[in-house]
Each structure stands twice: as structure tokens, then as C-alpha cells.
Amino acid sequence: MADKGLVFSSGELWKQSRRFSLHHLRNFGMGRSTLETVIQDQVQELIDDVLAPNVGKPICIDHSLRVAVVNIIWRIVASKKIDRTDTAALQAMTSFDEFDSFKSLFIAVLMFPVLLRLPGWVTGMDRVRQRFRESVKTLMRPAIQEHEETVDLNGEPRDYIDCMLQERSRNPELFTKRHMLRCMMDLFIAGYDTTTSTLRWAFIYLTLHPEVQRKVQEEITNVVGKERPPAISDRTRMPYTEAFIMETQRMANIAPTGVEHVTREEIQLGGYTIPRGAQVISLLMAVHMDEKHFPEPEVFRPERFLDDQGRVKPNRALMPFSVGKRSCLGEALARAELFLFVTGLLQRFTIRFPDGFDHDLSCIEYKRLIRKPTEYHLVIMENA
């Protein structure tokens, strides 16, 4: 049955689902000016509603960041906005976060999919499925139902859900309702957690390295000024900021392992025989921390991604969005979000840790294969 979504499907189902999703996500924001406006609105809302009222006070912005990033995805997927006090939406986000307690199970299933054949009460998947059902019940299923009642199957689609419904009318065997739900959940979970975690790491590195923060702010002042918000088009003229984001992605290693691949035929690699049908997982963290590709890998140094003229110097060994055909669908969206959130906040504020804060970065949480920092507080200060 076509109900595995984007992550766990394979073969023709995966090809069609990925091609479809990538095409329509581009149409509804990724790579378009509408995406920029949606992100800028969320940055401004975060500033006005959360940061500005708390200037000078220690504040944890984890939840507010998650809501902002979720709203960007939800606008593209469902043409909707989640209010910070929306009980149903917040309950759904909480349900997704509760998957964290099953991190070991997810790793095991990802590495050994045969475990999915065992009874759910043995593996613990029954509990995981229940969390999914709660999330679907409170957020996604109602959105699909509303679209089913209002969609014009022959008209201009409003969002990703409309596109799926139109495709389902043409290809009901592929786009079952269950498959639609799984695709939405895959986009939702992957999109908000990785971006939010990367931003949280970015703010840590900016605070630990005030000289880096000053350089990013100087570039913002020189290129953007203070009279308008940063725009995606500014990226090409802000190489140091871009290098800072790249170094954050390298050091943070948000997804230490890539998504599972399966060999289609037997191959020889490094003197080893890898049989057909073998599950292959790339250890991206090992590459990001390899001295051969990144000298002094434990040192946070954005300049490693700049050439002698101060221009961005790409490095093929940097793979924050994984590798191959299963690389992240939302790469363009994530890059835009990271740039606009970092520059939008630093254009107006300087951030630091509260007095007496322990800067021990060994306190790291591994949740759903995502490497994220433990909760921390920041002090937000208005720029002069």
C-alpha cells in the first residue's frame, strides 16, 4: 500500500512522491519571492512579540523559534498560520517532540527496517503510532478535510495539500489519504526540527564568539543597513555571514547520519563487497570533523569557507543536507530561513549568555537522529 510517506518509501513510489513534492514545494514558496515574504513576516513577529518585549532579560526562545519555523512550513503546505496560543497546534507539536523518548527505536528501525515486521508491542512502535495518531488528529487530518471540501480539482492549487488532492483524483492508487498524511508529517517533522536546531546552534556560536557576531553585524550594516529587512538577494553580497552559517552547519552536525540508502546491485568499495539490497547509512559527522577536509576541525572558524579575496569558497565535504537522491527536499527553504533569521535578529540585536552561564557544550541531546543543544537562555540587547 502507498502509505510510507517520503522517508520510508522506496522504488517507484519514492520516485513519484519525491518528484511530485519537490516540484510543488518549489511552486509554493521554495525559490520564489513569496517564500521570502513569509519568512520575513515570521522573523518580524518573533522580534516584535518575543524579543523586543524582553530586552535585557534572560529568555529561552526555543519554543518561539519552533512556532515561527512551523508557520513557514504550514503556510506552504496548508495556507495556514499557527497562533502561539493555538492549543490544538501546540498539542501536535508536543506530540512530535514526544517522539524523542523513542530515539533509540528510530535509529534501530532506520538501520534495520526488518524490525518493522515484528509486532508493535515488541518494538514499541505501537506507542509511536499512537503519538502519530494524536498529531494527525489535532492538526493534519482537519486540514486535509477542510481542503477536500473546498478544493477545485481543476483549478489553480492554493497550496501543497491542494496539489496532493488534485494528484489523488488522477492517481488514487498512489496518493491514498494515508500516504498524503505521511508525506505531510515527514515534511513537517524534518522541516521544523532541523532548522530550529541549526538556529539554536547558530546563536550559541555567535555568543561564544563575539568577534564573529560583530563581523556578521558589520556585514549586515554595510550591505543591508537599518532601513529595510535583510533579503535573500543579499546573500551573494554577504560572504562572511554565509561562511558563518556553513561553519555552524559543519560544527553542529545536526544530522550526523544521512537518510538510509539501499544498494540496487552488488558493488566493490574500499576492498569490501557490498551486496545488493544492503542498507547504507552515511556518517556525515565523520566527514565534517575530518582534518583532511577541515584542518583543526574542533575550532570554530568561518574563514575556512572564504578564499583570499573574501569570497565564499565551497567545500564538497560539507554535506549538512545529506547526499544523493535522498538529500533534503527542503534545502532551499532551510538556507533561506537560516540566512533571514540570523541576519534579521542581528540587524537589531546583540545576544549574549546570562551572567554565570555554564558554556559546557558537552550537554547535547540526540533526539530522532537530530543533534541539538540542551535548553539555554540568552540576553537580548538592542543595537545602538
N, C-alpha and C positions, 0 to 999 in steps of 0.2 A: 504494500500500500504506500502511496506517495504521502508520507506523513513525517518525514525525518528532518524537514527544515533545510537550512543551508549548511549547517556544521556537520551533521552525521549522515547526510545523504551522499551517494556516490554514483558513478556511471552517468547514464543519460539523464537521470533525474537531477543530479547535481549540476550537470552542464546547463540544462534548460533553466533551472532555478537561478543559478548564478548569473547567466546571461540576461535573463529577464530582470533580476533585481538590480544589476549594475546599470543596465540601460535606463530603467525607470527612476532609480535614485539620482542619476545624473539629470534627468528631466525635471525632477522636483527639488533641485537645490544644488547638488554637488557639481561645482564647476559653473554655477550660474550666479548672477548678481543677487537674486532673491535669497540665496544662502547667506550672503554677506549681511544683508539687512536683518535676517532672523538672528544671526549670531550677535551682531552689534546691539540689537534690542535686548538680548539676554545679558550681555555684558553691562549695558547701561542700567538695567533693572537690578543686577547684582550690586552695582555701585550705589545706586540711589536707595535701595531698600535694605541693604545689609551692611555695606562697608562704611558709607558716609555717616550713618547714624551712630556708628561705633568707633569713630576715630579716637585713637589714644587708649582704647581698651583692649585687653586680650580677648580674642574672638576665635572660635573654631568655625571655619567656613566650609567644612566638608559637605554637610547636608545641602547648603545653599548652592554649592558648585554642582552637586549631583542634580538638583532640580533644574538648574539652568541648562545643563548639557542634555538632560532628558527632554526638556522642552524643545530643543533644537531638533532632535530626532523625531519627536512626536508630531511636530509641525509638518515634517516631510512625509511621515507615514500616514498620519490621520487628520491633518489640518487642524489639530487641536493644541491647546495650551493647558498645562497643568498648573493650577494655582498652588502656592506654597502651603495653603491650608486645606487643600482638597484631600479629604480623608481617604476616599477610595484609591486615589492615585498614590498617596503616601503609603497606604497599606500594601499596594502592589510592589512598590519599591522595597519595602521592608521584606516582603516575601522573597524577592530576588536576592536580597542581602542574606537571608537565612540559608541560602544555598552554601554559604561559607562553611557551615558546620559539616558539609559533605565533600570538602575539598579533596580528601584522600580518595573517596569513591570516584569522583570525576576523573582524577588522574589515572586511577586503575582502569576505568572504563575506556578512557581515551587510548591507553596503551594496549589494553586487551579487550577489544569490543565483544569477544566471545562471552564475557561476563554478563552481557545484556540478555543472554539466553537463560540465565539462572533465574529462579523465582525471585520476584521483587522483595519478598520478605527476608530472603537470604542476603541479598546485596545491599539492602537499604533503599533501593530505588523506589519502593512504594512510598516512602516518606518524601523523596524528592518529587515524585509525580504529584503528590498532594500539594506541595508548595507551588508547583506549576499551575495546578488547577485553581488555586486560590488567586494567583496573579492574573490568570486568564479571566476568571470570573469577575474580578473587580475592575479591570482596565481594558483588556484587549477584546474580549468577546462582545461587550456592549458597543465598542467602536465599529467592529465588523457588522454587527446587526444594524446599527444606525446607517451605515453606508449601504447595506443591502436594500434598505427601504428607500434610499434617496438617490442611488447611483443611476446615471444614464449610461446604459451599456453601449450605446453607440455614439456617445458624446465625448467631450473633452474631459479626461480624468482630472479630478481635483487633487489627488494625492496617490501614494503608493497603494493604499487599500483599494481605491477605485480601479487602479491598473490590475490588481490581482483578481478582482471580481470580473472585470472585462475579459481577462485571460481565462478565468474559470468558465465563463459562458462559452468560450471557444474550445477549451481543452479541459473538461471536467475531470478526466481521469488523472491529470497531473495536479491541478490546483484544487485539491479537496479542501474542505474547511479546516481540517486538522493540519494539513500541510501549510496553509496560509497562517494559521496561528503559530506554528513552529518557526516559520520564516520571520514573522514579526518579533517573536521572542528572541530569536538569535540576533536580529539587528538591534533590538532594544538592549539586551544584556551586554553584547560585545561593544556596542557604541558608547554607552554611558560609563561603564566601569573603567575601561582602559583610558579614555580621555580624561575622566575625573582624576584617576590615579596619577597620570602623567602630569597634570596641572599641579597636583599636591606635591609631587616631587620637584617640579619646577620652582615652586615657591620656597621649598626647603633650600634648594641650591642657591637661589637668589639671596636668601637670608644668611646662609653660611658664607657666602662670598659677596660681601657688599660692593667690592670693586667691580664685579661682574654686573651687579644690579645697576651701578652708576653708569657703566658703559652702555647698557641697554637703554637706560633713560636718556642718556645723551643722544643716542641714535634716534630715539623717538622724537626728541625736541628738534633735532636738525632736519629730520625728514618729514615729520607729521606736524609738529608744532602743538599748540594747545587749543586751536580754534575749531578743530574737527576731529572726529574719532578716527583711529587707525583703520585702514582699508586693506583688503587682500592685495591690491595692486602695489602697496608699499613694500611688500616682502622682498621684491627684487632689489630694492634700494636700501635694505637693512640687513646686510650680510652678517653683522655681529649678532643681531637678535636671532637670525636663522641658525647661526652656528651654536648659540646658546641652547636653542631648542633641540638641535641634533645631539649635543653633548648630554643634555638631560635624558633624552631617549636612550642613549648608549649606557649611561651610568645607572639609570633607574631600572632598565631591563624589565619593563612592565610585564611582558610575556616571555619568560625565559625559554620556553619551548614553543615551537611553532605548532600549527594545527597538523593533525595526523595526515600523512600521505600513505598510499598503498602502491606497491610496485606492480606494474602491469605485465612485466616479464622479468626473467632472471637476469641479473646484471653482476658485473665484477667491479668492485670499488675498493681501492687500497689493499688489494690482495685478499679481499673477502668476497665470498659468494653470497649475494642477497637473493633469496628465492622469489619467485613470482607470488604475489599476494601478501608479501610481508608488510606489516605496519612500520612506517618510518616516521620518526619524530626528530626534527632538527633542534639542536641545543644552541639556540641563538646567543644565549648568555656567554657561552664559551668563546664565541667569536668576538663578541663585544668587549671581552676582557682579555683578549689575546694580544700580547706585546708585539707580535709580528705585524698586526694590523693597526694597533693603537699603542704606541710607546707610553710607558708609565700609565697603564690603564686605570689604576686606582686614583689617579689625580684628575680632578675636575678642571678641564682646560678647554673652553670653547674654541680657542685659537687653533686647535688641531684640525678644525674644519675650514680654516681660512688659508689662502695662499699668500705669497709675499706681497701681493697688491691689495690684500684685504678682501678678496672676493671669495665667495663660498667655494670650497673645494670638496666635491662629492667623494665619498668613500664607499665602494661597493660592499665593504664588510659591515656597514651599518644597515641592519635589517629589522627595524622596530615593528614593521607591519608584516613580518614573516616573509616567506619566499615561495616562489612557484605560483601555480594557478590558484592555489587556495589562500593566497595572500589577502590581507584585509580588504573587504569590499569598500569600507568607508575611509580609505586612506586620504582622499582629497578633502573629505569633510573634517577628519581629525586634524590635518595640517592647518586648515583654515581656523578651526576652533582654537588650537594651541596658540597660533600667532595672535589672533584677535583678543583672546582672553589675557595673555601675558602683556601685550602692548597696551590694551585698554586699561588694565589696572595700574600698570607702572606709569602711564601717562599722567595719572592724577595722584597716585600714592607711592610712598616708600614703605616697605614692610620690614619688620624685624621680629625676633623672638622676644617673648616677655623676659624681664629680668629674672635670672636664676634658672632659665630653662635648660634642661639637660640635652645637649646636642648629640646624644648617642644614637647613631643611625643603625645600630645593630638590632634595634627593635623594629623588625619588619614582619608584616603579616603576609602569608601566602594564602590567597583566597581565590578559589575557582581558577587555578593556574595563573592568577594575577598577583604580581609582586607589588605590594603597596605599603606605604609608611603607616605606622600606628598614628592614632589621632594626635594632633598637636594644635597649639594656639598661635596666633600671630597678633602683633600690634600694628595697626594700620595708621600711618601718618600722612597728612596732606602734604603734597609737594609745595614748595614756595612758589 
